[in-house]
Amino acid sequence: MRITEIGTHVLGTPWRNLTFVTVRTDEGLTGVGEARMLGHTDALVGYLAEAERRHIAGSDPFDVEDLVHRMKYGDFGRAGEIVMSGIACVEMACWDIIGKALGQPVWRLLGGKVRDRVKAYANGWYTVDRTPDDFHAAAKRVVERGYQALKLDPFGAGRMELDHAGTVLAVDLVEAVRDAVGPDVELLVEMHGRFSPATAIRLAGLLAPFDPAWLEEPVPPENLKALAKVSAHTGLPIATGERIHDRIEFRELLELQAADILQPDVGHSGGIAEVRKLAATAETYYVQVAPHNVGGPVLTAASLQLGVCTPNFKILEHFNDFADAAVKDVAKGAPQVVDGHFALPEAPGLGVELDLDAVAAFPQQNADFDLYADGWHFRGTRS
């Protein structure tokens, strides 16, 4: 079996463009992959056009390791976010093809299941005014849908520091959400790399009474010793990793023991097998994995395969019940959250079939998403 061609298909929403990649073979099987680029969609599509000629066309989709290695190292330049995302799209499509050829879901090809369902957490649910009452009501709607975990960034446009008024409001929002969901629901606090270590440590202390299940990316991702400083000064679990795009670059993070939960994005980190390898390394440090997932149905399905077969997998992010819910309809078999969990996927491959006509109904947009701008949390729902 050989790959004959690939196709790129961009689905646009006001705050995110989702790039789907189809990989076709000479035996009639087609696999799908997906990545969500923040501001670099055209660059990803351009890279894939070059990579198709140089590396992808003519390859055996069963030889995933060889293809990934050639795409990563065959151009000599160091692979960054764009290249690793392109690799990821093609890699997960190859696993989709392999699973379809063998009649098995991908998780069964990676060692089999270690759980019968995968816990989900909701994101994108707080596109409301930043008031405690509005956040309280929105959080209530999340648990009414059966979710047992949810995440929020309550810090507005905060950056490096957060003034007194911003601090009081952030704490009030978290308190309101905790009150709405009760003590048994996991409450995950996102910081989006906003703060200095001193600010992050101060905020961690103020939020501790509300029992966050983790603090995510409290400081910018470039200086891991700054993250280690935060970790050393709070008893709250630290999660990070969505902006690290190569599993090898997680080595220093693990050696510093600066994080308790790793959050690689399957769509940015080279794909399914690369993240599975990272999870195995993390397991030796007793660190859990909770992939960042701001994608549509294909990326969610790929991440779910890992959730089934990875012992130290904690939980999977899900936007698509609350933000741009219509994107679930572009793929038959899109994963669904029931009682706070994704069910065990049983269909061959990734278990989803992409409807390209449905994708075309959502043309690419100028999805300018600035996490440091006032009102970013509306995610395009308000002008």
C-alpha positions as CSV (number, residue, x, y, z in Angstrom):
1,M,0.0,0.0,0.0
2,R,1.3,3.5,-0.9
3,I,0.1,7.0,-0.3
4,T,-1.0,8.6,-3.5
5,E,-1.9,12.1,-2.4
6,I,-3.0,14.3,0.5
7,G,-5.7,17.0,0.7
8,T,-6.1,19.9,3.1
9,H,-9.4,21.3,4.1
10,V,-9.9,24.2,6.4
11,L,-13.0,24.8,8.5
12,G,-13.3,28.3,9.8
13,T,-15.0,29.8,12.9
14,P,-14.7,33.3,14.3
15,W,-11.9,32.2,16.8
16,R,-10.3,29.1,15.3
17,N,-9.5,27.5,12.0
18,L,-9.4,23.7,12.0
19,T,-7.2,22.1,9.3
20,F,-8.2,18.6,8.3
21,V,-5.9,16.5,6.2
22,T,-7.0,13.5,4.1
23,V,-4.4,10.9,3.1
24,R,-5.4,8.7,0.2
25,T,-3.8,5.4,-0.8
26,D,-3.6,3.2,-3.9
27,E,-5.8,0.6,-2.3
28,G,-8.7,3.0,-1.8
29,L,-8.4,3.6,1.9
30,T,-8.4,7.2,3.1
31,G,-7.3,8.4,6.5
32,V,-7.9,11.7,8.2
33,G,-5.9,14.0,10.6
34,E,-6.5,17.4,12.1
35,A,-4.7,20.3,13.8
36,R,-5.8,23.7,14.9
37,M,-3.2,26.4,14.3
38,L,-3.4,29.7,16.1
39,G,-2.6,32.3,13.4
40,H,-0.5,29.9,11.2
41,T,-3.1,28.0,9.2
42,D,-1.8,29.1,5.8
43,A,1.7,28.3,6.8
44,L,0.6,24.7,7.8
45,V,-1.2,24.2,4.5
46,G,1.9,25.5,2.6
47,Y,4.3,23.2,4.5
48,L,2.1,20.2,3.8
49,A,2.1,20.9,0.0
50,E,5.9,20.8,0.1
51,A,6.1,17.8,2.4
52,E,3.7,15.9,0.1
53,R,6.2,16.0,-2.7
54,R,9.3,15.6,-0.6
55,H,8.2,13.0,1.9
56,I,4.7,11.8,1.9
57,A,3.6,10.7,-1.6
58,G,4.8,7.1,-2.3
59,S,5.2,6.2,1.4
60,D,3.7,3.1,3.0
61,P,1.2,4.4,5.6
62,F,2.1,1.3,7.7
63,D,5.7,2.6,8.1
64,V,4.6,5.5,10.4
65,E,7.9,5.7,12.3
66,D,9.9,6.1,9.1
67,L,7.6,8.7,7.6
68,V,7.6,10.8,10.9
69,H,11.4,10.6,11.1
70,R,11.9,11.7,7.5
71,M,9.4,14.6,7.9
72,K,11.0,15.7,11.1
73,Y,14.7,15.4,10.2
74,G,14.8,15.1,6.4
75,D,14.7,18.9,5.8
76,F,17.5,19.5,8.3
77,G,16.0,22.6,9.8
78,R,14.8,22.2,13.3
79,A,11.1,21.2,13.4
80,G,8.9,23.7,15.2
81,E,5.1,24.1,15.6
82,I,4.3,24.2,11.9
83,V,6.3,21.2,10.9
84,M,5.3,19.1,14.0
85,S,1.7,20.0,13.3
86,G,2.0,18.9,9.7
87,I,3.6,15.6,10.8
88,A,0.8,15.1,13.4
89,C,-1.9,15.5,10.8
90,V,-0.3,12.9,8.4
91,E,0.7,10.6,11.3
92,M,-2.8,10.3,12.7
93,A,-4.2,9.8,9.2
94,C,-1.8,6.9,8.7
95,W,-3.0,5.3,12.0
96,D,-6.5,5.8,10.7
97,I,-5.6,3.9,7.5
98,I,-3.9,1.2,9.5
99,G,-6.8,0.7,11.7
100,K,-9.2,0.6,8.8
101,A,-7.0,-1.9,6.9
102,L,-6.9,-4.2,10.0
103,G,-10.5,-3.6,11.1
104,Q,-9.4,-2.4,14.5
105,P,-9.6,0.9,16.5
106,V,-6.2,2.5,16.9
107,W,-6.1,2.0,20.7
108,R,-6.1,-1.8,20.1
109,L,-3.0,-1.4,18.0
110,L,-1.2,0.5,20.8
111,G,-1.4,-2.1,23.5
112,G,-5.1,-2.3,24.1
113,K,-7.4,-0.7,26.6
114,V,-6.6,0.2,30.2
115,R,-10.1,1.8,30.8
116,D,-13.5,1.5,29.4
117,R,-14.3,5.2,29.1
118,V,-12.3,8.4,29.3
119,K,-13.2,11.3,31.5
120,A,-13.8,14.7,29.8
121,Y,-13.7,18.3,30.9
122,A,-15.6,21.1,29.4
123,N,-14.0,24.3,28.0
124,G,-15.4,27.2,26.0
125,W,-18.5,27.3,28.2
126,Y,-18.0,30.8,29.8
127,T,-18.8,33.0,26.8
128,V,-20.7,35.2,29.2
129,D,-20.2,38.5,31.0
130,R,-17.4,38.4,33.6
131,T,-19.6,38.5,36.6
132,P,-19.9,35.9,39.4
133,D,-23.7,35.5,38.7
134,D,-23.1,34.9,35.0
135,F,-20.2,32.4,35.6
136,H,-22.3,30.7,38.2
137,A,-25.2,30.2,35.8
138,A,-22.9,29.0,33.0
139,A,-21.1,26.5,35.2
140,K,-24.5,25.1,36.3
141,R,-25.3,24.5,32.7
142,V,-22.1,22.5,32.3
143,V,-22.8,20.1,35.1
144,E,-26.4,19.8,34.0
145,R,-25.0,18.3,30.8
146,G,-23.3,15.6,32.9
147,Y,-19.8,17.0,33.0
148,Q,-17.8,16.2,36.1
149,A,-14.9,18.6,35.3
150,L,-14.6,22.0,33.7
151,K,-11.9,24.6,33.1
152,L,-11.8,28.4,33.1
153,D,-9.4,31.3,32.8
154,P,-10.8,33.9,35.2
155,F,-8.0,36.4,34.7
156,G,-9.4,38.6,31.8
157,A,-6.6,40.3,29.9
158,G,-4.1,39.9,32.8
159,R,-0.4,39.9,31.8
160,M,2.6,39.5,34.1
161,E,0.8,41.2,37.0
162,L,-2.9,41.4,38.0
163,D,-4.1,44.5,39.8
164,H,-6.2,44.5,43.0
165,A,-9.5,44.8,41.2
166,G,-8.6,42.1,38.7
167,T,-7.4,39.8,41.5
168,V,-10.6,40.2,43.5
169,L,-12.8,39.6,40.4
170,A,-10.8,36.5,39.4
171,V,-11.1,35.0,42.9
172,D,-14.8,35.8,43.0
173,L,-15.4,34.1,39.6
174,V,-13.6,30.9,40.8
175,E,-15.6,31.0,44.0
176,A,-18.8,31.3,42.1
177,V,-18.0,28.4,39.8
178,R,-17.0,26.2,42.8
179,D,-20.3,27.1,44.5
180,A,-22.2,26.2,41.3
181,V,-20.7,22.8,40.7
182,G,-20.2,21.7,44.2
183,P,-17.2,20.0,45.9
184,D,-17.1,16.8,43.8
185,V,-16.6,18.4,40.3
186,E,-13.0,18.9,39.2
187,L,-12.3,22.6,38.7
188,L,-9.3,23.3,36.5
189,V,-7.8,26.8,36.5
190,E,-6.1,28.1,33.3
191,M,-3.6,30.9,33.4
192,H,-2.5,30.8,29.7
193,G,1.1,31.6,30.6
194,R,0.1,35.1,31.7
195,F,2.0,35.8,34.9
196,S,5.4,36.3,36.5
197,P,6.3,33.6,39.0
198,A,5.6,36.0,41.9
199,T,2.1,36.8,40.6
200,A,1.3,33.1,39.9
201,I,2.4,32.1,43.4
202,R,0.3,34.8,45.0
203,L,-2.8,33.8,42.9
204,A,-2.3,30.1,43.7
205,G,-2.5,30.9,47.4
206,L,-5.7,32.9,46.9
207,L,-7.3,30.2,44.8
208,A,-6.3,27.2,47.0
209,P,-9.4,27.3,49.2
210,F,-11.5,26.4,46.1
211,D,-9.5,23.2,45.5
212,P,-8.4,23.5,41.9
213,A,-7.5,20.2,40.4
214,W,-4.6,22.0,38.6
215,L,-3.1,25.4,37.7
216,E,-2.4,25.4,34.0
217,E,0.6,27.2,32.4
218,P,1.0,29.8,35.2
219,V,4.1,31.4,33.6
220,P,5.2,31.7,29.9
221,P,6.5,28.4,28.5
222,E,10.1,29.4,27.6
223,N,11.7,29.4,31.0
224,L,11.1,26.1,32.8
225,K,13.0,27.2,35.9
226,A,10.4,29.9,36.4
227,L,7.7,27.2,36.3
228,A,9.7,25.1,38.8
229,K,9.7,28.1,41.1
230,V,6.0,28.3,41.0
231,S,5.7,24.6,41.5
232,A,7.9,24.7,44.6
233,H,5.8,27.4,46.2
234,T,2.3,25.9,45.9
235,G,0.8,22.6,46.8
236,L,-1.6,22.8,43.8
237,P,-0.8,20.5,40.9
238,I,0.8,22.2,37.9
239,A,-0.2,21.4,34.4
240,T,1.6,22.6,31.2
241,G,2.9,21.6,27.8
242,E,0.5,22.7,25.1
243,R,3.2,25.0,23.6
244,I,6.0,22.4,23.7
245,H,5.8,20.7,20.3
246,D,8.5,18.0,20.5
247,R,8.5,15.2,23.1
248,I,12.3,15.5,23.5
249,E,11.8,19.1,24.7
250,F,9.8,17.8,27.6
251,R,12.9,16.2,29.0
252,E,14.1,19.2,31.0
253,L,10.5,19.8,32.3
254,L,10.4,16.3,33.7
255,E,14.0,16.5,35.1
256,L,13.1,19.7,36.9
257,Q,9.9,18.0,38.3
258,A,8.2,21.3,37.6
259,A,4.9,19.9,36.4
260,D,2.5,17.2,37.6
261,I,0.4,16.9,34.5
262,L,1.7,17.2,30.9
263,Q,-0.5,18.7,28.2
264,P,0.9,17.9,24.8
265,D,-1.4,18.6,21.9
266,V,-1.6,15.6,19.7
267,G,-2.1,17.9,16.7
268,H,1.1,19.8,17.4
269,S,3.4,17.2,18.9
270,G,3.9,14.8,15.9
271,G,0.8,12.7,16.4
272,I,-0.5,9.7,18.3
273,A,2.7,7.6,18.7
274,E,4.8,10.6,19.6
275,V,2.5,11.5,22.5
276,R,2.2,7.9,23.5
277,K,6.0,7.8,23.8
278,L,6.0,11.0,25.8
279,A,3.4,9.5,28.1
280,A,5.6,6.5,28.7
281,T,8.5,8.7,29.7
282,A,6.2,10.8,31.9
283,E,5.1,7.6,33.6
284,T,8.7,7.0,34.9
285,Y,8.4,10.4,36.8
286,Y,4.9,9.5,38.1
287,V,3.5,12.4,36.0
288,Q,0.1,12.2,34.3
289,V,-0.9,13.3,30.8
290,A,-4.0,15.3,29.8
291,P,-3.7,16.3,26.2
292,H,-4.5,19.9,25.2
293,N,-7.4,19.6,22.7
294,V,-9.0,22.6,21.1
295,G,-9.7,20.7,17.9
296,G,-12.8,19.4,16.2
297,P,-14.0,15.8,15.9
298,V,-10.9,14.2,14.3
299,L,-8.4,15.6,16.7
300,T,-10.7,14.7,19.6
301,A,-11.0,11.1,18.2
302,A,-7.2,10.8,17.9
303,S,-6.7,12.1,21.5
304,L,-9.4,9.7,22.7
305,Q,-7.5,6.7,21.3
306,L,-4.6,7.6,23.6
307,G,-6.9,8.0,26.5
308,V,-8.1,4.5,26.2
309,C,-4.7,2.8,26.1
310,T,-2.4,5.1,28.2
311,P,-2.1,4.2,31.9
312,N,-1.2,7.7,33.1
313,F,-3.8,9.5,31.1
314,K,-5.9,11.8,33.3
315,I,-8.6,13.5,31.4
316,L,-9.4,14.9,27.9
317,E,-10.4,18.5,27.1
318,H,-13.5,19.2,25.0
319,F,-14.7,22.4,23.5
320,N,-17.3,21.2,21.1
321,D,-20.3,21.0,23.3
322,F,-20.1,24.7,24.1
323,A,-18.0,26.5,21.5
324,D,-18.8,26.0,17.8
325,A,-20.9,23.0,18.6
326,A,-21.8,22.6,14.9
327,V,-18.2,21.4,14.1
328,K,-19.2,18.0,15.5
329,D,-21.5,17.6,12.6
330,V,-18.8,17.5,10.0
331,A,-17.7,14.0,10.9
332,K,-19.8,10.9,11.2
333,G,-19.0,9.1,14.5
334,A,-17.7,12.3,16.3
335,P,-16.9,11.5,19.9
336,Q,-19.7,12.5,22.3
337,V,-19.6,13.2,26.1
338,V,-22.2,11.2,28.1
339,D,-22.2,11.4,31.9
340,G,-19.0,13.3,31.8
341,H,-17.1,10.7,29.8
342,F,-16.3,9.6,26.3
343,A,-17.3,6.0,25.5
344,L,-14.8,3.4,24.3
345,P,-14.5,3.9,20.5
346,E,-15.1,0.6,18.7
347,A,-15.0,1.5,15.0
348,P,-11.8,0.8,13.0
349,G,-9.1,3.5,12.8
350,L,-10.0,6.7,14.5
351,G,-13.6,5.9,14.2
352,V,-14.8,9.1,12.4
353,E,-15.6,9.8,8.8
354,L,-15.1,13.3,7.6
355,D,-17.8,14.9,5.4
356,L,-15.9,17.3,3.2
357,D,-19.1,19.0,1.9
358,A,-20.0,19.8,5.5
359,V,-16.5,21.2,6.1
360,A,-16.8,23.4,3.0
361,A,-19.9,25.0,4.6
362,F,-17.5,26.6,7.1
363,P,-15.0,28.5,5.0
364,Q,-11.7,29.7,6.5
365,Q,-11.9,32.9,8.5
366,N,-9.6,35.5,9.8
367,A,-9.7,34.0,13.2
368,D,-7.8,36.6,15.2
369,F,-7.8,35.3,18.7
370,D,-5.8,37.4,21.2
371,L,-5.8,36.0,24.7
372,Y,-4.4,39.3,26.1
373,A,-7.3,41.4,24.7
374,D,-10.4,42.4,26.7
375,G,-13.3,40.1,26.0
376,W,-11.2,37.3,24.5
377,H,-13.3,34.7,26.4
378,F,-16.4,35.5,24.2
379,R,-14.6,33.5,21.4
380,G,-16.2,35.4,18.6
381,T,-19.8,35.2,20.0
382,R,-19.8,39.0,20.4
383,S,-18.4,41.7,18.1
